């Protein structure tokens, strides 16, 4: 079993100051009771990174808490109005950055090539990229899942990628549906194989997360897959109790 298992909370575009600090405080308090081999990564919107960082800091270095962001630019600074660079995130105490989420691929037209440049920028800034890949329902029904995942692994990762890969079937996100567990197991071993052939290193340490409608009720079954590196949680991460219950199953 890869250790520690990551439980990443993607808050998306949710949370004003009060709600975000309340949520982060409640997670930090509950995190003290978690087993040693679990690490929580809180990914608030950019505007709440500094305040959540303060709460994580106050919890102390022994707390299994890290700060993550939801995107970064491909360059470290420059004339890019409205963008945020990986260096800026790192400077703020951010350790992880989610890249290539399906919502950014769809709503912002992010391509594998662009995501790869963001991965390079994140790595150069010392951040750990969490790269999201996954097939749509249409691609799944057409039997193209393997091809789609292979293309995304090929295009969006760097040759010496040592971040985190998140398998998020687009149809599972926010839908309440999770792939059947035997199918998920097969997809994970497919991804391990794709990483082996894609990356130009002998020693590959890339945890693979599952994301898409992970709830406290589903979590024990999902975590029963031994090779799973953790989960990426959307809606259920907006409530401290449910996020912590998911982490308890890790
Ligand atoms: C996500 O969007 O990354 C996600 C996993 O969302 P949810 O858990 O709400 O399906």
Boltz pocket constraint, residues with backbone or C-beta under 6 A from the ligand:
constraints:
  - pocket:
      binder: B
      contacts: [[A, 10], [A, 168], [A, 172], [A, 173], [A, 174], [A, 175], [A, 211], [A, 212], [A, 213], [A, 214], [A, 232], [A, 233], [A, 234], [A, 235], [A, 236]]
      max_distance: 6.0
